[in-house]
């Protein structure tokens, strides 16, 4: 079963670049996508030891071996980053749009390699796990609590993996394979504990000192491990918007996971029933929506202009701010399925401080209704999966 991915059209559009890069977490569907879009390209995987050794020991000979191909897909290219220098020479010597397609799952290693070798020659895209809209397009969208627990990794849907089967294995292989390569972690169980502590702090202001203390590590180590989790597309940090509107504002970021299924597994949540009564449900619902916004921007090949806003005392908070350049779009996210007038309180206070039009504000909630009201726009969680392109 090949799933329809929203990045497909953007990927075709970016194939005018000499090199196209598709980056994202392991198991997000990168290989399936590029092989499906570039059907006539020769596929090579640098996780294969023989292929990796050939490319690393003789990069010129490696590329020459496939010079008559329609194109080349280099999967997990970060294992042989030096190959990019030779790809640069090939790209400069021959005009072949979309000839090289590279994928990878370790962000900071890739960014460093790309910056050094392919600046201006590569179109970079990010593929995250399945979005709400993609699940809906493929007619596999679960009910809300089940979606939060299952997450969006494609194999859960295409191969009928249960959460208990997929996520512990994913976490184990991620820690054992990627973390050992990236940093020298003497105690892997502590790193797993660190991941669980991060999951328990979803939607909260990042407190590195607290994380370090509860994990029994130094603050420097905690900062390093957070960077690793970011680089591996496990977590992201949502920055605060610094427009103060005559009030002091919070300047710490908030912590989120790219996938709620992974976060839920770290929290020990394995069923929709457990999710329905969990104290983490509200934070995980907020995570689901904000992570989906990231997917919507990435699937269009756009940078992500998302922030949150909170005053210094925490009296007023807007869960998500979309910076459109000419205007700021405030979005409140509430997990309940019932609309109550007090859910608009933060939006009303924001509109008063920012002197903004209520018609430009949105309330996303866990119900099914989508309509415009005097205090702002109500959007169901399903419709939120297409909100960004409709702003």
ZIBELVEN-V837641 format. One record per backbone hydrogen bond with DSSP energy under -0.5 kcal/mol. CO is the residue of the C=O (numbers start at 1). NH is the residue of the N-H. E is the energy in kcal/mol with one decimal. If there is no record, write none. Layout:
<<CO	NH	E> <CO	NH	E>>
//
This chain:
<<1	3	-0.6> <5	8	-1.6> <7	11	-2.8> <8	12	-2.2> <9	13	-2.0> <10	14	-2.3> <11	15	-0.6> <12	15	-0.7> <13	16	-0.9> <14	17	-2.0> <17	98	-3.3> <18	100	-1.7> <19	123	-2.4> <20	102	-2.9> <21	23	-0.5> <21	125	-2.9> <22	104	-1.3> <23	127	-3.0> <25	28	-1.4> <29	33	-2.2> <30	34	-2.6> <31	35	-2.3> <32	36	-1.7> <33	37	-2.4> <34	38	-2.8> <37	39	-0.7> <38	41	-1.4> <40	70	-0.6> <42	73	-3.2> <44	46	-0.5> <44	75	-3.2> <45	48	-1.6> <47	49	-0.6> <48	52	-2.7> <49	53	-2.6> <50	54	-2.2> <51	55	-2.3> <52	56	-2.3> <53	57	-2.6> <54	58	-2.2> <58	62	-2.7> <59	63	-2.2> <60	64	-2.3> <61	65	-1.8> <62	66	-0.6> <63	66	-0.9> <64	67	-1.5> <66	69	-1.9> <71	42	-3.1> <72	74	-0.5> <72	101	-2.7> <73	44	-2.5> <73	75	-0.7> <74	77	-0.6> <74	103	-2.2> <75	46	-2.5> <76	79	-1.6> <77	80	-2.2> <78	81	-0.7> <80	83	-1.9> <81	84	-1.7> <82	85	-1.0> <82	86	-0.7> <83	87	-2.0> <84	88	-2.4> <85	89	-1.5> <86	90	-2.2> <87	91	-2.8> <88	92	-2.4> <89	93	-1.8> <90	94	-2.0> <94	96	-1.1> <96	99	-1.9> <99	72	-3.1> <99	101	-0.5> <100	20	-2.4> <101	74	-3.2> <102	22	-2.7> <103	77	-2.4> <104	24	-1.6> <106	110	-2.0> <107	111	-3.0> <108	112	-1.9> <109	113	-2.0> <110	114	-3.3> <111	115	-2.6> <112	116	-1.8> <113	117	-1.7> <114	118	-2.6> <118	121	-2.5> <118	122	-1.0> <121	19	-1.8> <122	124	-0.6> <123	21	-2.8> <125	23	-2.9> <126	128	-0.6> <131	135	-2.4> <132	136	-2.1> <133	137	-2.9> <134	138	-2.1> <135	140	-2.9> <135	141	-0.6> <136	139	-1.4> <140	142	-0.5> <143	147	-2.5> <144	148	-2.4> <145	149	-1.7> <146	150	-3.0> <147	151	-3.0> <152	130	-2.9> <153	156	-1.5> <153	157	-0.6> <154	157	-1.4> <154	158	-2.5> <155	159	-2.0> <155	161	-0.8> <162	166	-2.7> <163	167	-1.6> <163	168	-0.6> <165	169	-0.6> <166	170	-2.5> <167	171	-3.1> <168	172	-2.4> <169	173	-2.7> <170	174	-2.5> <171	175	-2.6> <172	176	-2.9> <173	177	-2.7> <173	178	-0.6> <174	178	-1.1> <174	179	-1.7> <175	180	-0.8> <177	181	-1.0> <178	182	-2.0> <179	183	-2.5> <183	185	-1.3> <184	186	-0.8> <186	188	-0.6> <187	190	-0.8> <187	191	-1.2> <188	192	-2.2> <189	193	-2.1> <190	194	-2.2> <191	195	-2.1> <192	196	-2.1> <193	197	-2.3> <194	198	-2.1> <195	199	-2.2> <196	200	-1.9> <198	201	-1.4> <199	202	-1.3> <201	204	-2.0> <204	255	-1.9> <206	208	-0.5> <207	211	-2.1> <208	212	-2.7> <209	213	-2.4> <210	214	-2.4> <211	215	-1.3> <212	216	-1.2> <212	217	-2.3> <218	222	-2.3> <219	223	-2.4> <220	224	-2.0> <221	225	-2.7> <222	226	-2.3> <223	227	-1.9> <224	228	-1.8> <225	229	-2.3> <226	230	-2.2> <227	231	-2.7> <228	232	-1.6> <229	234	-2.7> <229	235	-1.3> <230	233	-1.7> <231	107	-3.7> <234	258	-2.1> <236	238	-0.5> <236	256	-2.3> <237	239	-0.6> <238	254	-2.4> <239	308	-1.4> <244	247	-2.0> <248	312	-2.9> <253	206	-3.2> <254	238	-2.7> <255	203	-3.1> <256	236	-2.5> <259	263	-1.7> <260	264	-3.0> <261	265	-2.0> <262	266	-1.9> <263	267	-1.3> <264	269	-3.0> <265	268	-1.3> <268	270	-0.6> <271	275	-2.1> <272	276	-2.2> <273	277	-0.9> <274	277	-0.7> <274	278	-0.6> <275	278	-1.0> <278	281	-1.3> <280	284	-2.6> <281	285	-2.7> <282	286	-2.1> <283	287	-2.3> <284	288	-2.6> <285	289	-2.1> <286	290	-2.5> <287	291	-2.8> <288	292	-1.6> <289	293	-1.9> <290	294	-1.8> <291	295	-1.9> <292	296	-2.4> <293	297	-2.2> <294	298	-2.8> <295	299	-2.8> <296	300	-0.6> <297	300	-1.0> <297	302	-2.4> <298	301	-1.8> <303	305	-0.8> <304	306	-0.8> <305	323	-2.6> <307	321	-3.3> <308	241	-3.1> <309	318	-3.1> <310	250	-2.3> <311	314	-1.6> <316	311	-2.1> <317	319	-0.5> <318	309	-2.2> <320	331	-2.7> <321	307	-1.9> <321	323	-0.7> <322	324	-1.0> <322	329	-2.6> <324	326	-1.7> <327	324	-2.6> <328	330	-0.7> <329	322	-2.5> <330	362	-2.1> <331	320	-1.8> <332	364	-3.1> <334	366	-0.6> <336	366	-2.0> <338	340	-0.6> <340	343	-1.9> <341	344	-1.6> <342	345	-1.5> <344	348	-2.7> <345	349	-2.3> <346	350	-2.7> <347	351	-2.8> <348	352	-1.9> <349	353	-2.5> <350	354	-3.4> <351	355	-0.8> <351	356	-1.6> <357	360	-2.3> <358	361	-1.8> <361	377	-2.5> <362	332	-2.9> <363	379	-2.9> <364	334	-3.0> <365	381	-0.8> <367	381	-1.0> <371	378	-3.3> <373	376	-0.9> <376	373	-2.3> <377	363	-3.2> <378	371	-1.6> <379	365	-1.8> <380	384	-1.7> <382	385	-1.4> <383	386	-2.0> <384	387	-1.2> <386	390	-0.6> <387	390	-1.2> <387	391	-0.6> <388	391	-1.2>>
//
